[in-house]
Amino acid sequence: MNIERLVRMANDIGNFFKAEPDHALAVEGVATHIRRFWDPRMRKEILAYAEGGGEGMMELVREAVFKLR
C-alpha cells in the first residue's frame, strides 16, 4: 500500500482523537483503532515507516504506532 496514503489515514485518525484532553487516552485510542481496523500488512508498513523517522506523521500518531510493536 502507498505509504503516503497510510500516513494520511493515520493522521485523520489522530485528528479525531487529538480532541481528547487526556493525551494517554488519545494515544491509546489511535492505537486501538489501527489495531482493530487495519490489515496486518498496513500496520507493519506504518510501523516500519515510523521507525524510519515517520516524516509527516503527527506526534500523537507516531506514539500510537509505536504501541503496536
Phi and psi restraints in degrees (value plus and minus 20) as a CYANA .aco file:
   2 ASN   PHI     -87.8   -47.8
   2 ASN   PSI     102.1   142.1
   3 ILE   PHI     -84.8   -44.8
   3 ILE   PSI     -53.9   -13.9
   4 GLU   PHI     -83.0   -43.0
   4 GLU   PSI     -58.3   -18.3
   5 ARG   PHI     -87.6   -47.6
   5 ARG   PSI     -61.1   -21.1
   6 LEU   PHI     -82.3   -42.3
   6 LEU   PSI     -62.8   -22.8
   7 VAL   PHI     -83.1   -43.1
   7 VAL   PSI     -63.6   -23.6
   8 ARG   PHI     -81.4   -41.4
   8 ARG   PSI     -64.8   -24.8
   9 MET   PHI     -82.8   -42.8
   9 MET   PSI     -64.9   -24.9
  10 ALA   PHI     -83.7   -43.7
  10 ALA   PSI     -61.2   -21.2
  11 ASN   PHI     -86.0   -46.0
  11 ASN   PSI     -53.8   -13.8
  12 ASP   PHI     -82.0   -42.0
  12 ASP   PSI     -62.6   -22.6
  13 ILE   PHI     -83.6   -43.6
  13 ILE   PSI     -63.8   -23.8
  14 GLY   PHI     -80.4   -40.4
  14 GLY   PSI     -59.5   -19.5
  15 ASN   PHI     -83.0   -43.0
  15 ASN   PSI     -55.2   -15.2
  16 PHE   PHI     -85.6   -45.6
  16 PHE   PSI     -66.6   -26.6
  17 PHE   PHI    -102.0   -62.0
  17 PHE   PSI     -33.0     7.0
  18 LYS   PHI     -87.8   -47.8
  18 LYS   PSI     -35.4     4.6
  19 ALA   PHI     -93.1   -53.1
  19 ALA   PSI     -35.9     4.1
  20 GLU   PHI     -86.5   -46.5
  20 GLU   PSI     101.2   141.2
  21 PRO   PHI     -86.8   -46.8
  21 PRO   PSI     -47.2    -7.2
  22 ASP   PHI    -109.2   -69.2
  22 ASP   PSI      89.2   129.2
  23 HIS   PHI     -78.0   -38.0
  23 HIS   PSI     -61.6   -21.6
  24 ALA   PHI     -82.1   -42.1
  24 ALA   PSI     -59.1   -19.1
  25 LEU   PHI     -88.0   -48.0
  25 LEU   PSI     -55.8   -15.8
  26 ALA   PHI     -84.9   -44.9
  26 ALA   PSI     -65.4   -25.4
  27 VAL   PHI     -80.6   -40.6
  27 VAL   PSI     -66.5   -26.5
  28 GLU   PHI     -84.0   -44.0
  28 GLU   PSI     -56.1   -16.1
  29 GLY   PHI     -83.3   -43.3
  29 GLY   PSI     -63.5   -23.5
  30 VAL   PHI     -84.7   -44.7
  30 VAL   PSI     -67.1   -27.1
  31 ALA   PHI     -81.4   -41.4
  31 ALA   PSI     -62.9   -22.9
  32 THR   PHI     -83.8   -43.8
  32 THR   PSI     -63.3   -23.3
  33 HIS   PHI     -80.8   -40.8
  33 HIS   PSI     -67.6   -27.6
  34 ILE   PHI     -83.9   -43.9
  34 ILE   PSI     -62.3   -22.3
  35 ARG   PHI     -81.8   -41.8
  35 ARG   PSI     -60.6   -20.6
  36 ARG   PHI     -97.6   -57.6
  36 ARG   PSI     -58.9   -18.9
  37 PHE   PHI    -131.4   -91.4
  37 PHE   PSI     -29.8    10.2
  38 TRP   PHI    -118.7   -78.7
  38 TRP   PSI     121.5   161.5
  39 ASP   PHI     -81.2   -41.2
  39 ASP   PSI     125.8   165.8
  40 PRO   PHI     -74.2   -34.2
  40 PRO   PSI     -54.5   -14.5
  41 ARG   PHI     -85.6   -45.6
  41 ARG   PSI     -58.9   -18.9
  42 MET   PHI     -84.7   -44.7
  42 MET   PSI     -63.9   -23.9
  43 ARG   PHI     -82.3   -42.3
  43 ARG   PSI     -61.6   -21.6
  44 LYS   PHI     -82.5   -42.5
  44 LYS   PSI     -63.3   -23.3
  45 GLU   PHI     -85.6   -45.6
  45 GLU   PSI     -63.9   -23.9
  46 ILE   PHI     -89.9   -49.9
  46 ILE   PSI     -54.0   -14.0
  47 LEU   PHI     -86.0   -46.0
  47 LEU   PSI     -65.4   -25.4
  48 ALA   PHI     -80.8   -40.8
  48 ALA   PSI     -60.0   -20.0
  49 TYR   PHI     -85.4   -45.4
  49 TYR   PSI     -63.3   -23.3
  50 ALA   PHI     -83.4   -43.4
  50 ALA   PSI     -60.6   -20.6
  51 GLU   PHI     -85.9   -45.9
  51 GLU   PSI     -44.1    -4.1
  52 GLY   PHI    -108.3   -68.3
  52 GLY   PSI     -11.4    28.6
  53 GLY   PHI     102.7   142.7
  53 GLY   PSI     -52.0   -12.0
  54 GLY   PHI      42.1    82.1
  54 GLY   PSI      20.9    60.9
  55 GLU   PHI     -74.3   -34.3
  55 GLU   PSI     110.0   150.0
  56 GLY   PHI      70.0   110.0
  56 GLY   PSI     -26.0    14.0
  57 MET   PHI    -106.8   -66.8
  57 MET   PSI     119.5   159.5
  58 MET   PHI     -83.1   -43.1
  58 MET   PSI     127.7   167.7
  59 GLU   PHI     -80.0   -40.0
  59 GLU   PSI     -60.4   -20.4
  60 LEU   PHI     -77.0   -37.0
  60 LEU   PSI     -63.5   -23.5
  61 VAL   PHI     -87.5   -47.5
  61 VAL   PSI     -63.3   -23.3
  62 ARG   PHI     -79.8   -39.8
  62 ARG   PSI     -64.9   -24.9
  63 GLU   PHI     -80.8   -40.8
  63 GLU   PSI     -63.3   -23.3
  64 ALA   PHI     -84.7   -44.7
  64 ALA   PSI     -61.3   -21.3
  65 VAL   PHI     -83.6   -43.6
  65 VAL   PSI     -58.1   -18.1
  66 PHE   PHI     -85.3   -45.3
  66 PHE   PSI     -44.0    -4.0
  67 LYS   PHI     -92.0   -52.0
  67 LYS   PSI     -32.8     7.2
  68 LEU   PHI    -100.7   -60.7
  68 LEU   PSI     -27.3    12.7
